[in-house]
Amino acid sequence: MFFASLFCFKDKDMAVTKFVWGHERRFNAYPEYFRKRFGERVQKVSIDAGFSCPNIDGSKAVGGCTYCNNRSFNPSYCSPRKSITQQIDDGIEFHRFRYRRVKKYLAYFQAFSNTHAPLSELKEIYKQAMQHPAIAGLVIGTRPDCVDEEKLDYFAELAKHKYVTIEYGIESSNNESLRRINRHHTFEESKRAIEATAARNIPAGAHLIFGLPGETREEMLTRAGLISSLPLTTLKFHQLQIIKGTKMAKDYRLHPEDYTLFSLEEYIDFIIKFTEKLNPAIIIERFISEVPPRFKIAPDWGMLRADRIQQLIEAKMEEINTWQGKSFRKL
């Protein structure tokens, strides 16, 4: 297998990064990261541990994020009624046919905010996953306002024994946008949480949503520099989708003029431009998000699956001879 090699050089005012690829991929890809880290492919198994969120349970607010419907991305085998061990076993069985050669798995705590509980409860939950013989590590999805020094110290201790990464929902660097979608945290809180996580040598990941109402595409593109300055290991990109059963779906029906959703062609062009501006050291886990068709209201990109759209993105990068970090500038 060929892996990309990376060569860097600087001029007086700009860090220029050029990729010389022994493989066709023109970005810092997630599968290669794990193959180099573990020496083989690893697969995530999703877990619903029964957590809530501070903007759902009244800790900060009620109603949750306006765009979110957890049922739209929770696999069928996930249920908080099952033990952590049972969900892992069921998830491994679920993936067994498609990923026959996989022997190592990551327990992906995906639903809601997976640090939104007292530390004593977190220890009981994560102990079950850490003790499973097939689990090589943890992927913990949460909010930046649901971690503190004590919790991060605990995860740093776990990371001495198995791989641990924490993924934060940044979603936007625009605090007005965060207020509008009912996040009830700020970008400054995201920055502090990511820096505190990375300071403990825990890989930090982040999610970004492109296309939130009120944000221009020029504004979203300038975000690449700000995100590049954070000590992130991984990034996930989401194009805004209007999902059934959400507050945003109701708002979209009442005020469609507030939304400028990407067409497929527009999004491919946008995400390539964003990737050109992105720090090449950051690993891109995915370019797009995907929900089952029965949940999606808009945009309509036909029946194309996420893997096919990623192929179109990569083909376009090849066609125009571009790569991640081509126009990256350090702030």
N, C-alpha and C positions, 0 to 999 in steps of 0.2 A: 504494500500500500504506500502511496506517495502522500506526503504531507507538505503543506505550504512552508516555505522558508521566508523569513522576514528580514529585510535590510532597511536600516534607518540612516538618514544623514540630515544635517541641519544647515540652513543658511543663516544669515544674520538676524532674520526676524520671523522665521517660520520653520516649524518642524515638518519636514516632508517625509512621508513614509511611502516607500514603494514595495509592492509585493511581487515577488518572483515566484510563480506558482509551479510546483511539480504536479499539482492537481488542478482541475479546472475551476474550483471554487475561488471566488474573488472576495471573500470576506472571512472573518475569524469565526469559524463554524463550531457549533456546540458539540456535535458528535466526535470531532477530532479532539476536542478538549478532554472529553471523558476517555477516549481511547488512550490518549497519552497519560492520563492520570491513573487509570485502572489497568491499562494493558489490554483491554477488551471492551466490548459493548456492554453498557448497563442500561437498564430500563426502569422508568419510574412506575410505581404503583400508587395510585391516588388513595388517600384516606380521608374520611370525614370523621373527625374526632368529637364532633358535637359542640364546637366552639360557636360563639356569636361574634358580634362586632360592637364597638362602643357607640356607633351611630345607628344601631338597631335596638340594643337592650336598654337604652336610656342613660348609659354612662355619660354620653355626650349629647345624643340626639336619638330620634326614632326614625324609622322609615328606610334606613340604609342608603347606599349609593343609588342614585336615580337610574343608572344604567344596568344594575346588577340583578341577575336571576341565577342563583347558584345551581338550580336544576338544569340549566342550559349547558353546563360543562362538567357536572359530577357524573362519573361513570356509574353504570347500573349496579355494580357490585358494592359501591360505597354506601354505607349506612351507619349512622351513629348508634344504631341499635345493636350492631355487631361489635365485638372486641377489636382492638387494633390488630391483634394476631390473626383473627379470622378475616379481616379485610385484606391483610397482606396475602394470606393464603389464597383467597378468592381472586385477588388481583393477579397473582402469579399464574393461576390457572386460566384466567381471562386472556392473558397475553401469551400463553404457552404455544399456541398454534402458530401465531404470527411471528413470534421471536423464539424460534426453537433452540437457537444456540446460546441464548442469554442465560447466564448463571448467576449474575449479580444484579441486585435491584436496589433502587433508592425509594425509601418511604416518603411519598410526596404528600405532605399535609397541606391540602389545597383549599378546602372549603372554609369560607369566612376568615377570621383572624386568629391564627394558630398560636399566638402568645397572649391572648386576651383571657388570662386566668391567673390566679395566684401561683407563685413558683412551685409550691408543694403539689398542686394539681398537674402542672406541666411535667414535673419529674415523674409522676406515676404514668402519664401518657407516653412520654418519650422513652421511658425505660422499656416498655413493651416492644417498641419498634427496634430499639438498639439490641435487644436480646434475640431477635429473630435471626436464625442462621443464614438466611438468604439476603439479608439487608446489609448493604455495604455503606449506607449512609442515609442522611436525612436531608430533605428539601422542605423548608418551612416557609409557607406563605403567610405574610402578616402585614400589618400597617405600621408606619413609622412611629405612631404614638402609642404602640402597644409593646414596646420594649423599654427596659431600663438597665442600669448598670448591673444589677444583680442577675437579671435574666440573661444578659449577654455573657456575663462571667460563667454562668451555668452552661450555656451552649459552647463556650470556648473550652470548657472542661470536657464536654462530650466529643468535641472535635479532636481531642488527643487520641481518641480511640477509633473513631470512624469519621468518614467525610460528613461535614455539616455545612450547609449553605442556607442563608436567610434571604428570601425574596420580599422586597417591599413594593407596595403599590404607590409609586410616585404619582402616576397618571398624568400630571401636568406640573409645570413650574409656575403657572399662573394661579395665584391664590384666589382670584375672583372666580376662575373656572372651577377650582376645588370647592369653593363655597356653593356655586350653582349646582354642582352635582352631589351636594350633601356629604362631602368627605369629612368635614370637620377636623381636618389637620392642615398644616401649611407645608409649603415646599421647604421652608427652613427646618421644620421638624424632620422631613425626609433626609435632608442633607446631614443633619446631626446624627440620625440613626445609622445612616450608611457609613459615615466616618467612624462612629464608635464601633460598629461591627468590623470594619476593615482593620481598625487599630488592634483588634484581638486576633488577627489573622484568620478570621472567618470570611470566606467568600461571600460577597454581598451581591445580590441581584436586584433588578428593578423592572417594573412594568410601566410602559407609557401608552397612553391612548392618543391617537391622532384623529382630529376631526370633531373635538368637543365644541358645542355651540358657543359662538362668540370669539373663537380663536381663528386668526387668519393663517393661511399656509406659510406666509413669510415669517410670522411669529414662531410657528412650530419648527421651521427650519433653523432659526437662530438658536433654538433650544439645544441643538446638537453640541454646540460649544460648551454650554453650561453643564450638560449631562456628562460630556467628556472629561470635565474637570473633577468629577466625583471618583472616589476609589472603588469603582464598580468592577466586578468580575464578569457579570452577565447582564444582558438586556433582553426583554421581550417586548415586541411592538404589537399593538392592537390597533386596527382600524376601527373607528366607532361603528358599532352595529346597534340597531334598534331592536331590542329583544322583547318579546311578548311577556306580559306580566310584570313590567317595570314601570316606575313613575315616568321615566323618559319616554316610553311608548305612548303614554297618555299625552304628555307635553308635545310630542311629535305630531300627534293627530290634531291637536288644537293649534299649534304654532309651527307648521312645517317650514315657514319662511325663516325661522331661526337656525335651521340646519342646512349645512352644505356638505352632504356626504360625498365621499370619493367615489367616482367610477373606478372600475378596475384599472383602466389605462392611466387615469390620474394618479392612482395610488402607487402603481409601479414606478411612475416618473418621480413622484414625491419621495418614496422610500429609498430610491437609489441616490437622490440628491442628499438626503439626510445621512445615508451611510457614507457617502463621500466625505462629509464633514465630521464624522464620528471618529473618536480616538481608536486607532486600529488595535490597541491592546484589549479592548472590550470585546467579549465573546457575544455574538448575536445568537440567541437561542431560537428565536423565530421572528419572521417578518410580518406575519399576519395571525389573526385569531380566527377560530372557526367554531360555529355552534351548529347543532342539528337543524336542518331546514324547518322543522316544525316550530322552532322557537323564533325564527328570524322574520322581522318585518321589512327591514331595509339595511343596507343597499342590496340591490339585486345584481349579483355577479354570476348569475346562472348556476349551474351545478358543479362548478369547478371546486375541487377539494384543495385544502391548504398546500399539500405537497406539489400539486400541479401549478398553483400560483407562484410558489417559490421557484419552480423551474423556469417560469416565465421571467421572473425577476433576475435570476442568474443569467438567463439567455440574453436579456437586454443589457446587463452589465458587460457581458462578453462582446456583444455587438458594438457597443459604444466605447469599449476598451477603458472601463473604469473599475475602481476597487474601493474597498473600505479604507477611509483615511486619505484618499487622494488629495483632498483639499483641507485636511485637518490642520487647525492652527491652535496652539496652546494659548489659553487665556492668561 
